[in-house]
Amino acid sequence: MPSEETSKKILLLDKAIATVAAWKRQGLKVVFTNGCFDLLHPGHTRYLAEARKLGDRLVVAINSDGSVRALKGPGRPIFSEAERAEILSALKVVDCVTVFDQLTPREVIAQMHPDVLVKGADWGAGEIVGREEVEAGGGRVVSMPLAEGFSTSALIEAALRA
């Protein structure tokens, strides 16, 4: 079971949207990122730490188990959405974790109106889902460099070969 402190960071989507709105009313800058975050590795933790530096609060929206399977295949996710949310919420730099069921976070981003949208540099500028919504609201989109040598898919392949 997650700790009480960790559990407070894991919010249903509606509650996460309301929390972001409250933070913004307080004048806090909200940073948003999303992904599967299936096997957390140093590339993820470095990425999240850098993303957090761009604002006052960091929201991580993770794909539901169903959307991970649709995106990555039947062998994924390795960890359930509840386990992935627990792991991410234990990180000091993460202020809120929520789960979304769609293949992309466009709807979530449109409802949250984050000040900063962060994606890894492996996404081209024109491929970043939510760019239009964030920029239309006066926010900015940041393409974060990736830590060399870390890939969830590569880790899974290496484990299967071992």
Secondary structure, DSSP 8 states (H G I E B T S, - for coil): ---HHHHHHB--HHHHHHHHHHHHHTT--EEEEEE---S--HHHHHHHHHHHTTSSEEEEEEE-HHHHHHHH-TT--SS-HHHHHHHHHTSTT--EEEEE-SSSSHHHHHHH--SEEEEETTS-GGG-TTHHHHHHTT-EEEEE---TT--HHHHHHHHHH-
